Amino acid sequence: MWAVTSSGLVVMNVPPLHESAFCRFSLLSGIEQSLSVQSGEAENIYENPEDIRQAPPQGSVYMDLKPRGDNDVYKELERAGCRSHRGGRMAAWMLYRCVFGPHLQRIHRSPEQPRPEGRFARRPWNYQPRSLEKHTDSILGWASAIWSISYYSSPLLLCYLYRKGYICSSKLVPVSQYLGTVLVCLLGVACIRGWGRWRNTDYVHFISVLEETKKNHTPENKKKLRCFDFDFSHWPADFSWTEVSSPKHPKGGVSLLKPEPRLRGTADSFLHSVRTLPCHVIGFLIAHSFGRRMLYPGSVGLLQKAMRPMLQGGLAKLIEEYDGERNKLVACDGNEIDTMFVDRRKDGGPNGRTLVICCEGNAGFYEVGCMNTPLEGGYSVLGWNHPGFAGSTGVPFPQNEANAMDVVVQFAVHKLGFQLSDIVIYAWSIGGFTASWAVMSYPEIQSVVLDASFDDLLPLALKVMPESWRPLVQHTVRQYMNLNNAEQLVKYQGPVLLVRRTRDEIITTTHADDIMSNRGNNLLLRLLQFRYPKIMTDEGVRVVRQWLAASSPIEEASVYSGYEVDDDWCLSVLKSYQTDRDVSFPWSVGEDMTLEGRRQLALFLARKYMRNFESTHCTPLPAAEFHSPWRL
């Protein structure tokens, strides 16, 4: 019951409360009043106790609202109630965010402490969920795994249920009721998990930073958010292709080189389309089912789950040791691309002002991939994951791959502040496709390094598929997976370096010991034949193949010295041609030269454009083997 004294004091009779119960009210006037209730007695906190005209009844609580008018007491009471209601709504909203919030894996550092310094600084730690959150999260994880298995096995499961007669109204109603009950139970489990998160101060702090960053995407908030490792799908976008003032491509995607169509008459073309319709349908199904997963095994969810501890460890190393910055880029097709940037420009090293953009292999991730090679060399590095890999969304088809590469280059130029002439593209294996596309589309790029890459996907696809499938494989590759690295690379005028693995077991068409079946040889020959057609005649190709067939550095040097190659003479001939003409490739140098001179130039150029590395396909390239391409 409420009562107002003549001095403006509000008296409320309350029953005795539990010992040390404490309430706090903040009034709009900025004056805070505290009510402390002991068991069986009330404390008056008014500044002038003499205003109390009578002894308070036992169990009364006094609230001094300091009224300034006749109705101020009631106004303040109403405002206090509104604030209490608003606080309840905020608590409910926070609980909702905890229920449906992302998984938190690791806290790299405290948001208030940019980098751990000193012996008393708290080092990075893995997020430790409490028992309630841990057990409920395990239940939801098993439910997700069962759903994934059911989804991929649904065609076989439906066929089995149909043959057993379970797909009928009398059977479906109980099943739907059972599924509904299961969903309600899982929702309850999710709510319990949210309650467990709500009671964890680390998670509440994280979700507060995430919500604040989504509302105000300021650099300061982004800096705080980067202190946490969580589900990347909840990460706010840092850059979009739409931010570029004059985008070079429509929303449908960037331009790709298409295979040349065969010229046919109108009637012949129509009949051919009808005859090949089954092949088109089967090719589409192959490309969008197991074909894409065979070509890019890193996009398979089971492999990503198996590698999750390794990926989290690599991510933590990049952020905590190299001070890496994780960013989400939105490509023109809507795919979200997971990137990692390590800035070395402030270190003052000779390579820090050069940005190396890394393109990973078909099972590579920037967390544990080729990004470490230029990092050890002191370069600024920008790594990114293929669409469908780790935090990136989408599927890794050639068009999506090129779209992702385009937004990565745009991000490096417009957001990170690098010039195209300061960017080097470094690719491993299948990453040669996006690397060759980038230098074809942005010819101002400084140079490109292709490690263990190939000229064309088709010969490698024919190697692993049955011979009877040859026409179907040719159509499927050319139509849906046309990784034509050589065609794109020859359109680039800048410096190129090819690294060949001498025991490569992946991009050889026979076996690892047959070095002449390495498709990197074909990539080199195709590039040299385009740039120096007068040198790379039949005789030039023959001597280069002889050099490529050398299985050891000693044999390689023997072939080179056997043709008495004079490096100084070859260099002077090329420089003289460049000075006199200064034209783009292809060059006509060697047109009026002797056969012996063309042989020397062919071997000289082959050794400048390609380096051998004694290893298998998946061995990381040491930093000592990462060289800048030769430029004249």
C-alpha positions as CSV (number, residue, x, y, z in Angstrom):
1,M,0.0,0.0,0.0
2,W,1.3,3.5,-0.9
3,A,1.1,6.7,1.2
4,V,2.6,10.2,0.6
5,T,3.8,12.3,3.5
6,S,3.6,16.0,3.7
7,S,7.3,16.3,2.8
8,G,6.8,14.4,-0.4
9,L,8.0,11.0,0.9
10,V,6.4,7.9,-0.5
11,V,5.8,5.1,2.0
12,M,5.2,1.6,0.8
13,N,4.2,-1.2,3.2
14,V,6.0,-4.4,2.1
15,P,6.4,-7.7,3.8
16,P,9.9,-8.6,5.2
17,L,12.2,-9.4,2.3
18,H,15.1,-11.8,2.1
19,E,18.3,-10.6,3.7
20,S,20.5,-8.3,1.5
21,A,17.8,-7.9,-1.2
22,F,18.8,-4.8,-3.2
23,C,17.0,-2.6,-5.7
24,R,18.2,0.4,-7.7
25,F,16.2,3.1,-9.4
26,S,17.6,5.7,-11.8
27,L,15.4,8.8,-12.2
28,L,15.3,11.1,-15.2
29,S,16.6,13.9,-13.1
30,G,19.9,11.9,-12.9
31,I,19.5,11.3,-9.1
32,E,19.9,7.7,-8.1
33,Q,18.1,6.3,-5.0
34,S,19.0,3.0,-3.3
35,L,16.7,0.9,-1.2
36,S,18.2,-1.5,1.1
37,V,15.9,-3.7,3.0
38,Q,17.0,-5.8,6.0
39,S,15.0,-8.6,7.4
40,G,12.1,-7.0,9.4
41,E,13.2,-3.4,9.2
42,A,13.5,-0.5,6.7
43,E,16.2,2.0,6.2
44,N,15.5,5.7,5.5
45,I,18.1,7.1,3.1
46,Y,16.7,10.6,2.8
47,E,19.3,13.3,3.3
48,N,17.3,15.0,6.1
49,P,15.8,12.4,8.4
50,E,14.1,15.2,10.4
51,D,11.4,15.4,7.8
52,I,10.1,12.0,9.0
53,R,7.1,13.1,11.0
54,Q,6.1,9.7,12.4
55,A,7.7,6.4,13.0
56,P,7.3,4.1,10.1
57,P,5.3,0.9,10.4
58,Q,7.4,-2.2,10.4
59,G,8.0,-3.5,7.0
60,S,7.7,-0.1,5.3
61,V,10.1,1.1,2.6
62,Y,10.7,4.8,1.9
63,M,11.4,6.1,-1.6
64,D,12.4,9.7,-1.8
65,L,11.4,11.0,-5.2
66,K,12.1,14.7,-4.4
67,P,8.9,16.1,-6.0
68,R,9.1,19.5,-7.6
69,G,5.4,19.8,-8.3
70,D,2.0,18.5,-7.3
71,N,2.1,15.6,-9.8
72,D,5.8,14.9,-9.9
73,V,5.5,11.9,-7.6
74,Y,3.2,10.1,-9.9
75,K,5.1,11.1,-13.0
76,E,8.3,9.7,-11.5
77,L,6.5,6.5,-10.5
78,E,5.2,6.1,-14.1
79,R,8.7,6.7,-15.6
80,A,10.3,4.2,-13.2
81,G,7.7,1.6,-14.3
82,C,8.4,2.4,-18.0
83,R,12.1,1.9,-17.4
84,S,11.5,-1.4,-15.7
85,H,9.3,-2.6,-18.6
86,R,12.0,-1.5,-21.1
87,G,14.7,-3.4,-19.1
88,G,12.5,-6.5,-19.2
89,R,12.1,-6.2,-22.9
90,M,15.9,-5.8,-23.4
91,A,16.5,-8.9,-21.3
92,A,14.0,-10.9,-23.3
93,W,15.6,-9.7,-26.6
94,M,19.0,-10.8,-25.2
95,L,17.7,-14.2,-24.3
96,Y,16.2,-14.5,-27.8
97,R,19.6,-13.7,-29.3
98,C,21.2,-16.3,-27.1
99,V,18.7,-19.0,-28.3
100,F,19.3,-18.3,-32.0
101,G,22.8,-16.9,-31.9
102,P,25.9,-18.4,-33.5
103,H,28.3,-20.9,-32.0
104,L,31.2,-19.2,-30.3
105,Q,34.5,-21.2,-30.6
106,R,37.3,-19.0,-29.4
107,I,38.1,-15.6,-27.9
108,H,41.3,-14.3,-29.5
109,R,41.7,-11.5,-27.1
110,S,39.6,-9.2,-24.9
111,P,37.8,-6.5,-27.0
112,E,39.1,-3.9,-24.6
113,Q,42.7,-5.1,-25.2
114,P,43.7,-5.0,-28.9
115,R,46.8,-7.2,-28.4
116,P,47.9,-9.2,-25.4
117,E,50.9,-7.4,-24.0
118,G,52.8,-7.9,-20.7
119,R,52.9,-10.9,-18.4
120,F,49.6,-10.0,-16.8
121,A,47.6,-9.8,-20.0
122,R,45.0,-12.5,-20.6
123,R,46.0,-14.8,-23.4
124,P,43.6,-16.2,-26.0
125,W,41.3,-19.0,-24.8
126,N,38.8,-21.4,-26.2
127,Y,35.2,-20.6,-25.3
128,Q,34.1,-22.8,-22.4
129,P,30.3,-23.5,-22.4
130,R,28.7,-24.4,-19.2
131,S,27.3,-27.9,-18.7
132,L,23.8,-27.0,-19.6
133,E,24.8,-25.4,-22.9
134,K,27.4,-28.1,-23.6
135,H,24.9,-31.0,-23.3
136,T,22.0,-29.3,-25.2
137,D,24.5,-28.3,-28.0
138,S,25.5,-31.9,-28.3
139,I,21.9,-33.0,-28.7
140,L,21.3,-30.4,-31.4
141,G,24.6,-31.5,-33.1
142,W,23.4,-35.1,-33.3
143,A,20.1,-33.9,-34.7
144,S,21.8,-31.9,-37.4
145,A,24.0,-34.9,-38.3
146,I,20.9,-37.2,-38.6
147,W,19.2,-34.6,-40.7
148,S,22.2,-34.4,-43.1
149,I,22.3,-38.2,-43.5
150,S,18.6,-38.3,-44.0
151,Y,18.8,-35.6,-46.6
152,Y,21.5,-37.2,-48.7
153,S,19.9,-40.7,-48.4
154,S,16.3,-39.4,-49.0
155,P,16.0,-40.8,-52.6
156,L,16.8,-44.4,-51.4
157,L,14.7,-43.9,-48.2
158,L,11.7,-42.7,-50.1
159,C,12.0,-45.7,-52.5
160,Y,12.2,-48.1,-49.6
161,L,9.2,-46.5,-47.9
162,Y,7.1,-46.6,-51.1
163,R,7.8,-50.3,-51.7
164,K,6.9,-51.1,-48.1
165,G,3.6,-49.2,-48.5
166,Y,4.4,-46.5,-45.9
167,I,3.6,-43.6,-48.2
168,C,-0.1,-43.3,-47.7
169,S,-2.4,-41.0,-45.7
170,S,-3.0,-43.5,-43.0
171,K,0.7,-43.8,-42.4
172,L,1.8,-40.2,-43.0
173,V,-0.5,-38.7,-40.3
174,P,1.2,-40.5,-37.4
175,V,4.6,-39.9,-38.9
176,S,3.9,-36.1,-39.2
177,Q,2.7,-36.0,-35.6
178,Y,5.9,-37.8,-34.5
179,L,8.0,-35.4,-36.5
180,G,6.1,-32.4,-35.0
181,T,6.7,-33.7,-31.5
182,V,10.4,-34.1,-32.3
183,L,10.6,-30.5,-33.6
184,V,8.9,-29.1,-30.5
185,C,11.3,-31.1,-28.3
186,L,14.3,-29.7,-30.3
187,L,13.0,-26.2,-30.0
188,G,12.8,-26.7,-26.3
189,V,16.4,-28.0,-26.3
190,A,17.4,-24.9,-28.2
191,C,15.7,-22.7,-25.6
192,I,17.5,-24.4,-22.8
193,R,20.8,-24.0,-24.6
194,G,19.9,-20.3,-25.0
195,W,19.3,-20.1,-21.2
196,G,22.7,-21.6,-20.6
197,R,24.3,-19.1,-22.9
198,W,22.5,-16.3,-21.2
199,R,24.1,-17.3,-17.9
200,N,27.6,-17.3,-19.5
201,T,29.2,-13.8,-19.3
202,D,31.6,-14.5,-22.2
203,Y,28.8,-15.4,-24.5
204,V,26.6,-12.4,-23.4
205,H,29.5,-10.1,-24.0
206,F,30.1,-11.6,-27.4
207,I,26.4,-11.4,-28.5
208,S,26.3,-7.7,-27.3
209,V,29.3,-6.9,-29.5
210,L,27.8,-8.7,-32.4
211,E,24.5,-6.9,-32.2
212,E,26.2,-3.5,-31.8
213,T,28.4,-4.2,-34.8
214,K,25.3,-5.1,-36.9
215,K,23.6,-1.8,-35.9
216,N,26.7,0.4,-36.2
217,H,29.3,-1.1,-38.6
218,T,32.1,1.2,-37.4
219,P,35.8,0.4,-37.5
220,E,35.9,0.3,-33.7
221,N,33.0,-2.2,-33.5
222,K,34.6,-4.3,-36.2
223,K,37.8,-4.3,-34.3
224,K,36.0,-5.7,-31.2
225,L,34.1,-8.3,-33.3
226,R,37.4,-9.7,-34.7
227,C,38.3,-10.7,-31.2
228,F,35.8,-13.6,-31.5
229,D,35.8,-16.8,-33.6
230,F,32.2,-17.8,-34.4
231,D,30.0,-19.1,-37.1
232,F,30.9,-16.9,-40.2
233,S,27.4,-16.9,-41.5
234,H,26.5,-14.4,-38.8
235,W,29.4,-12.2,-39.6
236,P,28.3,-8.8,-41.0
237,A,29.5,-8.0,-44.6
238,D,32.6,-5.8,-44.7
239,F,32.7,-5.2,-48.5
240,S,30.4,-5.7,-51.5
241,W,31.0,-5.4,-55.2
242,T,28.2,-2.8,-55.3
243,E,30.5,-0.4,-53.4
244,V,32.6,0.0,-56.5
245,S,31.6,3.2,-58.2
246,S,31.7,1.8,-61.7
247,P,31.5,-2.0,-61.6
248,K,33.0,-3.8,-64.6
249,H,30.4,-6.4,-64.9
250,P,26.6,-7.0,-64.6
251,K,25.0,-8.7,-61.7
252,G,24.9,-12.0,-63.5
253,G,28.7,-12.4,-63.2
254,V,32.0,-11.6,-64.7
255,S,32.9,-12.7,-68.3
256,L,34.6,-16.1,-68.9
257,L,36.2,-17.6,-72.0
258,K,33.7,-19.9,-73.6
259,P,34.5,-22.9,-75.8
260,E,34.1,-22.1,-79.5
261,P,30.9,-23.6,-80.9
262,R,31.0,-25.7,-83.9
263,L,29.5,-24.1,-87.0
264,R,26.5,-26.0,-88.3
265,G,23.5,-25.3,-90.5
266,T,20.1,-24.4,-88.9
267,A,18.5,-27.8,-89.6
268,D,21.7,-29.7,-88.7
269,S,22.0,-27.7,-85.5
270,F,18.4,-28.5,-84.5
271,L,18.8,-32.2,-85.1
272,H,22.1,-32.3,-83.3
273,S,20.5,-30.6,-80.3
274,V,17.7,-33.2,-80.2
275,R,20.2,-36.1,-80.5
276,T,22.5,-34.7,-77.7
277,L,19.6,-33.7,-75.3
278,P,20.1,-36.9,-73.2
279,C,23.8,-36.1,-73.0
280,H,23.0,-32.6,-71.8
281,V,20.7,-33.8,-69.1
282,I,23.1,-36.5,-67.9
283,G,26.0,-34.0,-68.0
284,F,24.1,-31.5,-65.9
285,L,23.2,-34.2,-63.3
286,I,26.8,-35.4,-63.1
287,A,28.3,-31.9,-62.8
288,H,25.8,-30.9,-60.0
289,S,26.1,-34.1,-58.0
290,F,29.3,-36.1,-57.6
291,G,31.2,-34.3,-60.4
292,R,31.5,-31.1,-58.5
293,R,32.4,-32.9,-55.3
294,M,35.1,-34.9,-57.0
295,L,36.6,-31.8,-58.5
296,Y,36.4,-29.8,-55.3
297,P,36.4,-32.2,-52.3
298,G,36.9,-29.3,-49.9
299,S,33.3,-28.3,-50.5
300,V,32.1,-31.6,-48.9
301,G,30.6,-30.9,-45.5
302,L,32.0,-34.1,-43.9
303,L,35.6,-33.2,-44.9
304,Q,35.1,-29.8,-43.4
305,K,33.8,-31.2,-40.2
306,A,36.8,-33.6,-40.0
307,M,39.2,-30.7,-40.6
308,R,37.4,-28.2,-38.2
309,P,40.0,-28.5,-35.4
310,M,42.8,-27.9,-37.8
311,L,41.1,-25.0,-39.5
312,Q,40.3,-23.4,-36.2
313,G,43.9,-23.7,-35.1
314,G,45.1,-22.2,-38.4
315,L,42.7,-19.3,-38.0
316,A,43.8,-18.6,-34.5
317,K,47.4,-18.6,-35.6
318,L,46.8,-16.1,-38.3
319,I,44.8,-13.7,-36.0
320,E,46.9,-14.0,-32.8
321,E,50.4,-14.3,-34.2
322,Y,50.2,-12.4,-37.5
323,D,47.4,-10.0,-36.4
324,G,45.3,-11.0,-39.4
325,E,42.0,-9.4,-40.2
326,R,39.0,-11.5,-41.2
327,N,36.5,-10.0,-43.6
328,K,33.4,-11.0,-45.4
329,L,33.0,-10.0,-49.1
330,V,29.8,-10.2,-51.1
331,A,30.3,-11.1,-54.7
332,C,28.1,-10.1,-57.6
333,D,26.3,-13.5,-57.5
334,G,25.4,-13.0,-53.8
335,N,27.9,-15.5,-52.5
336,E,29.7,-14.5,-49.3
337,I,33.5,-15.0,-49.5
338,D,35.6,-15.6,-46.4
339,T,38.9,-13.8,-46.5
340,M,42.0,-13.2,-44.3
341,F,44.3,-10.2,-44.7
342,V,47.7,-9.8,-43.0
343,D,49.2,-6.3,-43.4
344,R,53.0,-6.0,-43.4
345,R,53.2,-2.5,-44.7
346,K,54.0,-1.0,-41.3
347,D,56.8,-3.5,-40.6
348,G,59.2,-1.7,-42.9
349,G,60.4,-4.9,-44.7
350,P,61.3,-4.9,-48.4
351,N,58.3,-7.1,-49.3
352,G,55.7,-5.6,-47.1
353,R,54.3,-3.2,-49.6
354,T,53.6,-6.0,-52.1
355,L,50.3,-7.8,-51.6
356,V,50.2,-11.5,-52.5
357,I,46.7,-12.8,-53.2
358,C,46.6,-16.6,-52.6
359,C,44.3,-19.0,-54.6
360,E,44.0,-22.3,-52.8
361,G,43.7,-25.9,-54.3
362,N,40.6,-28.0,-54.6
363,A,40.9,-29.1,-50.9
364,G,42.8,-26.1,-49.6
365,F,41.7,-23.5,-47.1
366,Y,43.5,-20.3,-46.4
367,E,43.7,-21.3,-42.7
368,V,46.2,-24.1,-43.5
369,G,47.0,-23.6,-47.2
370,C,49.5,-21.9,-49.4
371,M,49.0,-18.5,-47.6
372,N,51.8,-19.4,-45.2
373,T,54.5,-19.4,-47.9
374,P,54.4,-15.7,-48.7
375,L,53.8,-14.9,-45.0
376,E,57.1,-16.4,-44.2
377,G,58.6,-14.3,-46.9
378,G,57.5,-11.1,-45.3
379,Y,54.8,-10.1,-47.8
380,S,51.4,-8.6,-47.1
381,V,49.0,-11.5,-47.9
382,L,45.3,-11.8,-48.7
383,G,43.8,-15.3,-48.6
384,W,40.3,-16.4,-49.5
385,N,38.3,-19.6,-49.5
386,H,36.5,-21.0,-52.5
387,P,32.7,-20.7,-52.6
388,G,31.3,-23.5,-50.4
389,F,34.6,-23.8,-48.5
390,A,34.6,-23.1,-44.7
391,G,32.9,-19.7,-44.2
392,S,32.3,-19.0,-47.9
393,T,28.9,-19.7,-49.3
394,G,27.8,-21.0,-52.7
395,V,29.3,-23.8,-54.9
396,P,32.7,-23.8,-56.6
397,F,31.6,-23.7,-60.3
398,P,33.9,-21.7,-62.7
399,Q,31.5,-18.8,-62.9
400,N,31.2,-18.5,-59.1
401,E,35.0,-18.9,-58.7
402,A,35.6,-16.0,-61.1
403,N,33.0,-13.9,-59.4
404,A,34.7,-14.5,-56.0
405,M,38.1,-13.7,-57.4
406,D,36.8,-10.5,-58.9
407,V,35.4,-9.2,-55.5
408,V,38.7,-10.2,-53.8
409,V,40.7,-8.0,-56.3
410,Q,38.2,-5.2,-55.9
411,F,38.5,-5.4,-52.1
412,A,42.3,-5.3,-52.3
413,V,42.2,-2.1,-54.4
414,H,39.3,-0.2,-53.1
415,K,39.3,-1.2,-49.4
416,L,42.9,-2.2,-48.6
417,G,44.5,0.6,-50.7
418,F,46.8,-1.5,-52.9
419,Q,47.5,-0.6,-56.5
420,L,47.2,-3.3,-59.1
421,S,50.9,-2.9,-59.9
422,D,51.6,-3.9,-56.3
423,I,49.6,-7.1,-56.4
424,V,51.1,-10.6,-57.1
425,I,48.8,-13.6,-57.7
426,Y,50.0,-16.8,-56.2
427,A,48.0,-20.0,-56.9
428,W,48.4,-23.7,-56.1
429,S,47.0,-26.5,-58.1
430,I,43.4,-25.8,-59.2
431,G,43.7,-22.3,-58.0
432,G,45.5,-21.6,-61.3
433,F,42.1,-21.1,-62.9
434,T,41.1,-18.1,-60.7
435,A,44.7,-16.8,-60.8
436,S,44.9,-16.9,-64.6
437,W,41.4,-15.3,-64.8
438,A,42.5,-12.5,-62.6
439,V,45.6,-11.6,-64.6
440,M,43.6,-11.9,-67.8
441,S,40.9,-9.5,-66.5
442,Y,43.3,-7.2,-64.7
443,P,46.4,-7.0,-66.9
444,E,48.0,-4.3,-64.7
445,I,48.7,-6.9,-62.0
446,Q,52.4,-7.1,-61.2
447,S,53.0,-10.8,-61.8
448,V,51.6,-14.3,-61.3
449,V,53.1,-17.5,-59.7
450,L,51.5,-20.8,-60.5
451,D,52.5,-23.7,-58.3
452,A,51.7,-27.3,-59.4
453,S,49.1,-26.1,-61.8
454,F,47.9,-27.4,-65.2
455,D,46.9,-26.2,-68.6
456,D,43.4,-27.8,-69.0
457,L,41.1,-29.9,-66.8
458,L,39.9,-32.2,-69.6
459,P,43.0,-34.5,-69.9
460,L,43.0,-35.0,-66.1
461,A,39.3,-35.7,-66.1
462,L,39.6,-38.3,-68.9
463,K,42.4,-40.0,-66.8
464,V,40.1,-40.9,-63.9
465,M,36.9,-41.7,-65.9
466,P,36.2,-44.8,-68.0
467,E,37.2,-44.6,-71.6
468,S,33.6,-45.4,-72.7
469,W,32.5,-42.2,-71.0
470,R,34.8,-40.0,-73.1
471,P,32.2,-38.1,-75.1
472,L,30.1,-37.5,-72.0
473,V,33.2,-36.3,-70.0
474,Q,34.2,-34.0,-72.8
475,H,30.8,-32.4,-73.0
476,T,30.4,-32.1,-69.2
477,V,33.8,-30.5,-68.7
478,R,33.5,-28.1,-71.5
479,Q,29.9,-27.1,-70.6
480,Y,30.1,-26.9,-66.8
481,M,33.7,-27.2,-65.6
482,N,35.8,-25.6,-68.2
483,L,39.0,-24.8,-66.3
484,N,41.0,-23.5,-69.3
485,N,44.0,-22.1,-67.5
486,A,46.3,-21.9,-70.6
487,E,43.8,-20.0,-72.7
488,Q,43.4,-17.4,-70.0
489,L,47.1,-17.2,-69.1
490,V,48.3,-16.4,-72.7
491,K,46.2,-13.3,-72.6
492,Y,48.3,-11.8,-69.8
493,Q,51.4,-9.8,-70.8
494,G,53.1,-9.6,-67.5
495,P,55.8,-11.8,-65.8
496,V,54.9,-15.4,-65.1
497,L,56.6,-18.1,-63.0
498,L,55.6,-21.8,-63.1
499,V,56.6,-24.2,-60.3
500,R,56.7,-27.9,-61.3
501,R,56.6,-30.6,-58.7
502,T,58.9,-33.4,-60.0
503,R,57.0,-36.2,-58.2
504,D,53.5,-34.8,-58.7
505,E,50.9,-37.6,-58.5
506,I,47.8,-35.4,-59.1
507,I,48.3,-33.5,-62.3
508,T,50.1,-36.3,-64.2
509,T,48.1,-38.3,-66.7
510,T,50.0,-41.6,-66.1
511,H,51.9,-42.0,-62.9
512,A,54.0,-39.7,-60.6
513,D,57.3,-41.0,-61.9
514,D,56.5,-40.1,-65.5
515,I,57.5,-36.4,-65.4
516,M,56.7,-35.9,-69.0
517,S,53.0,-36.5,-68.3
518,N,52.9,-33.6,-65.9
519,R,50.4,-31.1,-67.4
520,G,52.6,-28.3,-66.1
521,N,54.8,-29.0,-69.1
522,N,51.9,-28.4,-71.5
523,L,51.2,-25.1,-69.7
524,L,54.8,-23.9,-70.2
525,L,54.9,-25.0,-73.9
526,R,51.5,-23.3,-74.6
527,L,52.8,-20.0,-73.0
528,L,56.1,-20.0,-74.8
529,Q,54.6,-20.9,-78.1
530,F,52.2,-17.9,-77.8
531,R,54.8,-15.4,-76.7
532,Y,57.7,-16.5,-78.9
533,P,56.3,-18.3,-81.9
534,K,59.4,-17.8,-84.1
535,I,61.6,-19.4,-81.4
536,M,59.2,-22.2,-80.4
537,T,59.1,-23.9,-83.8
538,D,59.2,-27.7,-84.0
539,E,62.9,-27.8,-83.1
540,G,62.4,-25.3,-80.2
541,V,59.6,-27.5,-78.8
542,R,61.8,-30.6,-79.1
543,V,64.7,-29.2,-77.1
544,V,62.4,-27.8,-74.5
545,R,60.8,-31.2,-74.1
546,Q,64.2,-32.7,-73.8
547,W,65.0,-30.3,-71.0
548,L,61.6,-31.0,-69.3
549,A,62.3,-34.8,-69.4
550,A,65.3,-34.4,-67.1
551,S,64.5,-36.2,-63.9
552,S,67.1,-34.5,-61.7
553,P,69.0,-31.1,-61.5
554,I,72.1,-32.8,-62.8
555,E,70.4,-34.1,-66.0
556,E,68.7,-30.7,-66.4
557,A,72.1,-28.9,-66.3
558,S,73.6,-31.5,-68.6
559,V,70.9,-30.8,-71.3
560,Y,71.4,-27.1,-70.8
561,S,75.1,-27.2,-71.2
562,G,74.9,-29.7,-74.0
563,Y,73.4,-27.0,-76.3
564,E,76.0,-24.5,-75.1
565,V,73.5,-21.9,-74.0
566,D,75.0,-18.5,-73.5
567,D,72.8,-16.7,-71.0
568,D,74.4,-13.3,-71.6
569,W,73.9,-13.5,-75.4
570,C,70.3,-14.7,-75.0
571,L,69.5,-11.8,-72.6
572,S,71.1,-9.2,-74.9
573,V,69.1,-10.5,-77.9
574,L,65.8,-10.2,-76.0
575,K,66.6,-6.8,-74.6
576,S,67.6,-5.5,-78.0
577,Y,64.3,-6.7,-79.5
578,Q,62.3,-5.1,-76.6
579,T,64.1,-1.8,-76.9
580,D,63.8,-1.5,-80.7
581,R,60.1,-2.5,-80.9
582,D,58.6,-2.3,-77.4
583,V,55.6,-4.4,-78.5
584,S,53.3,-6.7,-76.7
585,F,53.3,-10.5,-77.1
586,P,53.6,-12.4,-79.4
587,W,57.1,-11.4,-80.4
588,S,58.7,-12.1,-83.7
589,V,62.2,-12.4,-82.2
590,G,64.2,-15.3,-83.7
591,E,62.7,-14.9,-87.1
592,D,66.0,-14.3,-88.9
593,M,68.1,-16.4,-86.5
594,T,70.1,-19.6,-87.0
595,L,68.7,-22.9,-85.7
596,E,71.4,-23.0,-83.0
597,G,70.4,-19.5,-81.8
598,R,66.7,-20.5,-81.6
599,R,67.6,-23.6,-79.6
600,Q,69.6,-21.5,-77.1
601,L,66.8,-19.0,-76.7
602,A,64.2,-21.7,-76.3
603,L,66.1,-23.4,-73.4
604,F,67.0,-20.0,-71.9
605,L,63.3,-18.9,-71.8
606,A,62.1,-22.3,-70.5
607,R,64.5,-22.1,-67.5
608,K,63.4,-18.5,-66.8
609,Y,59.7,-19.3,-66.9
610,M,59.7,-22.6,-64.9
611,R,61.4,-23.8,-61.8
612,N,61.5,-27.4,-60.5
613,F,60.7,-28.3,-56.9
614,E,61.6,-31.8,-55.8
615,S,58.4,-32.9,-54.0
616,T,54.9,-34.4,-54.4
617,H,51.8,-32.4,-55.2
618,C,50.6,-31.6,-51.6
619,T,54.0,-30.6,-50.0
620,P,53.8,-27.0,-48.9
621,L,56.1,-24.8,-50.9
622,P,58.9,-23.4,-48.7
623,A,59.4,-19.6,-48.5
624,A,62.9,-20.0,-50.0
625,E,61.3,-21.5,-53.2
626,F,58.8,-18.5,-53.6
627,H,60.5,-16.2,-56.1
628,S,59.4,-13.2,-58.0
629,P,58.9,-14.1,-61.7
630,W,61.6,-13.2,-64.2
631,R,61.1,-9.9,-66.0
632,L,63.2,-8.7,-68.9
